[in-house]
Amino acid sequence: MPDETSHLADDQDSPTMEPYRAVEPSADGEPATNASSTAKYVLWMTPAIVLVALMWCLLIVPGKIVPLTLIHFVSMQGGPILGVLLLSIWWFASRRLPLSHRFVGWFLAIATIILTFVASDPSMPIIVLVYLLPISLTVLIALLSVTASVAWPRRGWIGWIGFSVSMFASLLFRATDQDASFHFGLATRWSPTAEEQFLAELESQDESPEAVITLPEEHAEGDWAEFRGPRRDGILTSVRIATDWQADPPKEIWRRNVGPGWSSFCVIGPMIVTQEQRDQTEVVAAYRLQDGVPIWTNEISARFTASMGGIGPRATPTYRSGKIYATGAAGLVQCLDAKTGQSLWQYHLIDDLGASMPMWGFASSPLVINELVIVFAGGGDGKGVVALNRESGEVVWTANNGTHGYSSAQLSEIDGVQQVLISSNRGLQSLDPANGELLWQHAWDIGDMARVTQPLVVDNTVYLGTGYGNGTRRIDVQFENGNWTATEGWTSRLKPYFNDSVYYEGHLYGFDGDIFMSIDAETGDQNWKKGRYGNGQVLLLKEMGVLLVLTEKGKVLLVNADPEKHEEIAEIKALEGVTWNHPVIVDGKLLVRNAEEMACYELPGYQRVE
C-alpha cells in the first residue's frame, strides 16, 4: 500500500525546519526519530475511507435487493466483521507509525469491541454488531480524517476516544420491539422490561384461589386443541362473522399481561393453555377463556434467550384425553394433567436423546396420534424426530436426519394413507406414524439454515415454504405400483420466513418476507403482492372466503381471499409490540398474544354454519 506518511518537527516556528520531512523506518519497523521532535504522522486515509464505504455497502445493499435471504443475513453480520478485519490490515500496513503505537491502538480498539459485547444487555449484541460497530468504525475513521493537522499521538487518542464513546454508549440501553426485519426500539437499560413489570405485577397480587372449571374428557369440534387447529392448516370451518367493523367492531372482553414467548393457544372447552417465560422459570399456564383468570401453572427451571429471536418458549401445547403435551424452548417435553397442571412424565431432547440446542430454541408443538407423541428434535443421524409413548414418555421410535428446523410434525392423509410429514433443513420426509419408517422424501437441502413453516397439504400435493430467498415449492406425491414418488411441480417466489400460508379455492395466501402475497396453486404464478404487514400470521375463515391477518405490529385485519385483487375490509389495533404468535378463533372469540400481553375479543355476528 502506498505510504504518504510525513514527519513534522514540533518547532513549527523555526525557519530552518522543513514543514514536512519523510521518516525512514528502521529495521525493526520503528521510524527514526530525533531528540528534538514529538512527531506528527499523516496517515493515508483514502484506503480507510474506501473500506468503510465498502462495509456500509455490504450492510445496506443486499437488504434492499434480496431482503431476508441468506445473502442478506450473511452480509449484514459479516460486513462489520470484514470491516474490522480490513481496517486492521490497513492499520498495520501504516508502517511509518511507530510499531508500538500500531499495536497499542489496535489492542485498545479490539478490547473496546470485546468489552462492549460482553458488558452489553443480552438484547443488544446483534444490534451492536449490525448497527453500532459500523457506526463506531465510521466515527473512528472520520475523526482520524478531520484531525490530520493534530500531532501524534494526540490524534490517535482522539480517534480512539470517539470510537470507544460510540461503542460504550450501547451499555446504557437495551433493545425493545425487535422485529424480523431488524427494526427495533431502545430503552434505558435500567428501565424495567415488560417481563420485569409483569413479574412485579404477579408479586403484588393478593393470593387468591385459582379459577375452577370443568373440562371435557375429549375435545369437541369447535375446540382448537393444537397448533394451527385440528388439521394444523390454519383453517377455521363452519363459521361466519360480521365484517363491518366500523359499525360493529370486535369487543374486548379481557386483556392481561403475560410472560415472553411465541407460543399460540390450545383451547379446550372453557380453558386456554399457552407457554411463557417468568424470570428463570419456563411456564405452561392455563387460563379461563371467559375472563382470563389463571387456573394453574406448571413451572420448570429453564430460560432460553436469543438476541435475534427473543425470550421464552416457542411451541404451542396440545390437548388429548385429559392431558396437555408441551415442548419447552430448552428441550423438555412434558405430559401434564390438564385439570391441575401436574407433570405426569418428562423427556429431555438434549439429555435423553442427545440433540443439540437449536439457535432459536426447540419449537416443535407435540403431535399426538393414537398412542404416540411426536416432536421434531433435530438430532440428525436417525434422531431428527422422536415418537414417545403418550402414557409413559418412553421412546417408541426415532427417525429422520434433519438437524435444523422449527416446524412441527404434521399428520396428513395422502392417497388414502395416513402419514407424518416432517420438514427440516434436509427437505421434506413422510414417515409411517406406527414405526417411523420412511414412506417417501423430497430432498431440498438448505445447509445449516432452517425451515420454520408447516407443510401445506391439498389432496396429493404438498406445498413447502422456505425462507432465506428460496421460495415455496409444489411437491406432487403419488403411490403407484407399490412405490411412492414425490416430484417437484414448481418453486415460486413466495418466500415465507416463519409465517404459515393457507390454501383457498386454488390459490395460496401468505407472506413473502414482510409483504402479503397470493399465488396460483396450480402454476405458482403471482396473483398479487400487497399489504406490508411485517412478519405476521394468517387464518382462513373458509365459509366466508376471508383471511384474518394478525400483523407483526399487532393489528388484526380482514382481507378478502380473492386472487384478482388485494382488498382489506376491516381492521382493529389488537396488541402493542412485536407479534409473531398465531391467532386463534374459538366459540366466537378471537385470542391474540405476543411476548408482552394477550387479549380476548368477542367477534361480531359470530355464528356456526353447516
N, C-alpha and C positions, 0 to 999 in steps of 0.2 A: 504494500500500500504506500503511495507517495507520502512523504513526510515533509510538512512545511512548518515544523516547529522552530521557533526562534527564541533567543535568549536576550533579555534586556537588562542591562545593569540598573541597579536601584537608583543610582545617581543620575536621574534624567536631566538635571540642570547642567551637568558638566559638558562643556562644548567639545571636549576631547573624546567623548564617548559616542560611538555609533548608536543610533536608535535601536537597531536590531542586529544581533550578531549570532550566527549559527553556532550551535553547540554540538561538537562531535562526541558521540558516545565512547566510553571506554570499553575495554574488552569484556568487563563484567556486566555491561548493559547500562551502567550509570553514566550520566552525562558528565563531562568535565566541568568543573566549577572553579571559580577563583575566590579568593578571600573577600573581595570587595562586593560580591554580588549576593543578593537574596532574590532568586530567579523568578521570572515570569515566563510561562510557557504558553505558546499559542497552539492549541490542538487543531488538527484538521477536522472540522466539524461536518463537512459535507457528507462523508460516508455515514456518520451517525444519524444525520437528518434523514437520509435516504432509507436507512434501516428502520427508523421509527415510522416513516411513511409506509414502508412495506408491511410492518406489523399491523398498522391500522387497516390496511387493505385486506389482510388475511382475516381480521376481526369482522369487518363490515361487509365486504363484497359477497362472499359465499352465502351469507344470511339473506341478502337481497335477491340473489339469483336462484339458489336452491335451499330455501329455508327448511329447518327441521329435518335435515338429511344428515347422513354420516359425514359428508364433506363439511357441512355447516358446523357440526359438533366438534369435529377434529380441528378445523381451522380456528374456531372460536377459542378453544382451550389451548391449542398448540401455538397460536400466533404469539401470545405473550411469552411463552416458554422459549420459542425461537428468537423472539426479540431480546430476551435476556442473554441467550447464548451468543448471538451475533454481536450484540453490543459489548459483551465480554471480550470477544475476539478483537473487535475494534480497539477496545481499551488497552489490551495487552500489546497490540501492534503499534501503539503510540510510543515508540522506543526512546524518544528524546525526553519523555517524562522520566524522572528517576524511577528505577525499578521498584524501590521500596514504596514509592508513592502509588505506583500502579497496584501493588499487592494490597496495600492498606485500603485504598479506595474501593477495590473490588471486594475485599473482605467485608468492609462496612456495608456496602450495598447488599451483598448476599445475606449478611447477618440481619439486616433490616427486613429483608423479604421473609426469611425463615421465622424471625420473631413475630412478625405480623400474622403469618399463617397460624402459628402456634397459639398466640395470645388472643386472636380474634374470637368473637362469638361463634358458636357452632353453625349458625345460619349464614356466616359470611365468607368462608373460604372460596367458594365458587365465584362469588362476586368480587372478592379481592383479586382472584386470578384473571377473570374475564374483563373487569372494568377498572379496578383501582391500580393494578400493576401497570397496565399500559398507560394510564393517565400519569402515574408517578414517573415512569421512564420518560414520558414526553416532557414532564416538568424538569427532570434532570438534564436532558439534552438542551432544552430551551434555556435554562439558566446558564449552562456552560457556554452556550452560543452568545448570549447577550452580555456576558461578563468577560469578553475577550480582552478587555483592557485592564482587568484586575490581576494583580500579581498572584503568582502561585506560591504557596498552597491555598491562599485565601479563596481563590476562585473555586478550587476543588471542594472546600468546606461549604461554600455557598450552595453548590450543586447538591452535595450530599444532604445538607440540612433541608433543602426544598424537597428532595426525594423522600427523606425519612418522615418529614411532617405530613406529606401527602399520604404515605403508606400508613403511618401510625394513626391518622385520622379515623381509619376504619375501626380502631379499637373502641371508639366512642359509640358505635352504632350496632344495631342488629337489623337483619333483613325482615321485612314483612310482606305478605301477599305476593310471594314469588310465583309467577305463573310458568306455564310450559314454554313460553316464548322468551323467558329470561327477563321479563319486566318485573320490577319489584319496588317496594317502598322501603323507607328507612325510618327507624325509631331509635331514640336514645337507648343505649344498652341497659341503663339502669331502670328504664320504664318497664312496668310489668307486662309480660306477654299475655296473650289471650288465655293460654293454658294456666299461667300463674293466677290470673284473675278468676278463672273457673275453679281452681283448687282452693283459693281463698273463699270463694262463694260456698263451696261444699263444707269447708271447716266452720263457717259462720252459721250454717243452717242448724236448726234445732233437730235433735234426734227424734225422728217420727216414724211411726210404723210404715213399712213399705206397702204399696198397693196390693190388694188381694184380688185375684182373678180366677176364673175357671177356664182351663184350657181344654180344647177338644183333643181326643187321642190322635186323630188324623187330620191333616189339613184339608180344607174344603176347596171347592172350585175357585172361589173368589180370593183365596189367600195368595200371598206372594212369599212362598216358603223357602226360596233360594235365590241366588244371584241372577238378576235379569228375568225372573219369573219362572213359571213351571217348565218352559222349554228352553230357558236361557237365551231367548232370542229378542227380548225387549219388546214383545208384542202383547198388548192388552186387548182381549177379545170380549165380545158381548157387552160392550159399554158405550154409552153416549153421554156427552156433557154439553152444556151451553157454551157457545163460543163468543158471545158478545160480552166481553169482559169490561167494556166501558159502562154498559148499563147494569151489569150484574157480575162484578168481579169475584174471584175466589175470596172466601172469608177466612182470615187467620183464626185458627182455633187455639193453638198454643205455640209457644216458642221457648226454647231453653238453650242455655249454653251447654257445650259438650266438649269432651277432650279431643285432641287432634287425632286424625286418622282419615283414611279414604274409603272406609267400609260403607256399603249401602245398608239397606234394611231387609231383614227377614221378618215377615208379618204373618202371624198365625192367630186367627180369631181376634181377641182383644189385646194381644201383646205384640210389640215390636222389639226386635233384638238387633243390636249393632255392636261394633267394636270401637274402642277408643283408647287413648293413652292418658294416664293420670300420673304424672311425675315418673317415677321408676317402675310403675305398675302398668301392665297391659291388661285391659279390662274388656270382658264381654258383658254388656249391660242390657237389661230388659226394662222396657218402659210400657206404661199403659197407653194404648192407642188413643183413647178418648181425650186424655188430658196431659200426657207426657210425664206422669208421675212415675218415679222409679219403682220397679218391682223387685229386682235383685241384681247383684253384680257378682261376677266371677273374676278374681284377680290373680295374676301371676307376676312374678318378679322378672320383668324384661322391659327394655326400652330400645326401640330402633329409631335411628335418625339418619337421614340422608340430606346433605346440604342442597341437593337439587330436587329431592323428592319429598321433603317434609318429614314429619314425625308420626310414628304410630302405625297401627295395623292397617293392612290394605284389603284383606279378604272380607267377604260377607258370610255370616253364619247361614247354616242350612238346618231346617227343621224336618224331623221324620219320627213319627210314632212316639211322641212324648220326649224326644231328645233333641238337643241342639249340638251341631257339629261345627267346630270353628278352627281356623288356622291363624296363628299369630304371626306377626311380621318376623319374629326371631326364630320361627320354625316349629313351634309347639302346636300339634294337632290335638284337639280335645273333644271328648264327648261329655256333655253336661245334661243334668236333669232339667228339663225345660220348665218345671214348676218352681225349682229352688235355685238353679244355677250351680248346684254342687257338681264337682268334677267326678265323673264315673271312670274314665281312663284317659291316659295321656300317651302320646307318641311324639318323639322329637326327631325332626327330619335331619338335623345335624348330628346329634348324639347317637341316635339309634340307627339311622340309615347311612350316615357318612356323607350327606350332601354338604355343599359349601354355602355360606351365606351369600345370597344374590346382592348385587349392587344396590337395588332398591327394595330389598326385603322380600320375604315369601308373601305371595299374593293369591294363591290358588284357593278359591272358595270350594269347600268339600262337595263332591258329587256323591249322593247316596243312591245306590241302585241295588235292589234286592238286599243281600246281607253285607254289602261292601260299602266302604267309604274310600273314595278315590281322590287323590290330590297329586298335582304336579310338584315334583321335588327338585328337579334339575340335577340329579346326582350323576347322570351320564353312565356309560358302561352298563346299560340294562337297568339303571335305577333312576331314570328320568321321571317315572311315575310309580307311585306305591298305592296298592289297594290293601286296606285294613279291614279286619272283621269288625263290623259296626257294633257288636255287643262287647267284644273283648279288647279291641285295639291291636290284636296280633296281625302280623304281616301275612297276607294270603298270597300275593304275588307282586313282583316288580317288573317293569318293562320300560322300553323307550330309552334312547341315547341322548335326549335333549339335555343341555347343560345350562341354558339361559332362557327364561320365559316367565311371563307374568299373567298368562291366561289360565283358565280353569278347564278341567276335564268336562266334556260335553257329551251327553247321551243323545244319540241320533239314530234314526232308522233309515237305512238306505237299501233299496231293493228288497225290502221286507226283512232285513237283518238288523237287529239291534247292535250297536257298536259304540265304543267310546272314542271320541276324537280328541287328539292332543296336538296342540301347535306349540312349537318351540323354535329355537334358532336353527334347528336342522330341517324344519319343514313341517309337514302335517302327517300324522300317523293315525291309523284306525286300529283299535285293539278290541279283541273279544273280551267283554266285561267279565266273563266267567273265569278266565285264566290268564288274561293279559297277552295272549298270542297275537302276533301281528296279522291283520287281515289284509291291509294294503297301506301304501305310503306314497307320499309325493314329496320328493326331495326339493327343497328350496333353501339352501344353506345361506345364512347371512352372517356367518362367522361368530364373533362374540357379541354381536348385537342381539336384541331380544324382540320377540313378538309379545304383544300385550292383549290384542283384541280376541274375541271369541270367533271360532269358525261359524259361518252363517250357512245353514243347510236349507236348500229348497229342492225337494224331491231327490233326484240323484246328482245334484250339483252342490258343491261346497265352494263358498267364496271366502278366501283367506286374505285378510287385510294385514298389511305390513308397513310400518313407518320407515323413517330414515331414507325417504326417497324411492322406496321400492314399489309401492302401489298395492292394488287389490287384484288377486288372481282368481279366475274361474277355473275350478277343477271338476271335470266331468268323470263320475265314478260309475263303473258297470261291473256286474257279476255275470260272467258268461262262460259256459263250459267248465264250470268249477273253478274259475280263476277271476280274481279281482283286477281291474285296471283303473288307473287314475291318471288322466291326461289333462294337460293344460289347454284351456279354451282360449283364454286371452289374459293379459295383465294390463290393468287400466291405470289411469293417473290418480285414482282415489287412494290417498296415502294416509290412512289413519294411524295416529301415534298410540294413544291408549283409549280411543274413542270408538265404541262399537257402532256398527251400522245396522240398519233394518231394511227389510225387503217388503215391497208392496206393489202388487199388480205389475210385475215385470221390470221393476226398477229398484235400485238401491239408493238409500239416502244415508249420508254420513259425513264425516269430517275429513277434508283434505287439508291436513295440517290444522290451521285455525280458522278455515273457511268452510262453510257448509256446502255440500255438493250432492248432485244427483247424477247417476249414470244408468245407462240401459243395461239390464242384467243379461240380455242375450248377446250384445255386441261389445259391451264395455265402453261404448261411446259416451261422452259427456253430454248430459242434458242441459245443465246449468251449474254455475258455481257462484253463489251469492250468500251473503249473511256472514259477517265477521263476528262469529260467536265465541272466538277463542277455542280452547280445547274443552268443549263441553260434552254433554251426553244427550241421547235421544231415546224417546219411547214412541211407539206407534199405537194409536187408537184405531184398530183395524176397521171396525164397522163404520167409522166416520171418514176414513182416509185422511186423518190429521196426525201430524207429528207434534209431540210435545218435546221441546228443546230446552234443556237447562244449560245456560251459557256458563262460561268459565268465570264470569263476574257475578253470577247468582241471579240472573234474570230467567224467568220462565216465559217461553213464547209458544204460541200455537202457529204452526206452519202447515199449509195445505200440502199433502203428498201428491203433487202434480208435476209430472215430468216436463210439462210445457213451460212452466214459469215458477219462480220462487215468490211465494205470497205469504206474508205474515198477517195473521188475522186477529191476534190477541197478544197481550204482554203484561206482565207484572214484575216488580222487583221483589224477589222472594228472600234472598240472603245477601249478606255483606261478606266480601272477601272471596278469595280464590276457591272455586267449587269444581271439583273433579268427580265427586260421588254420583252414582247413578240414582235418578229419581224413581219413586215408586208410587203407583196409584192403586188403592185398595179400598173398597166399600165407599167410594165417593170421596176419599181423602187423598190429597197429594202430600207425600212425605219427601222432604228435601233436607240435605245436610251438607256441611263441609267440615273443615278442620276446627271450626270455632263454635258453630251453632247448628241447631236443627229446628225445623218448623213443620207444622201440620196445617194444611189448608182444606177447607170444605169446598169442593168444586161445584159450581152452579149447574143446575139442571141434570144432575147425575141420575142415570137410570140404566138398569141392566136390560139387555135386549137379546132375543134369540137370533 
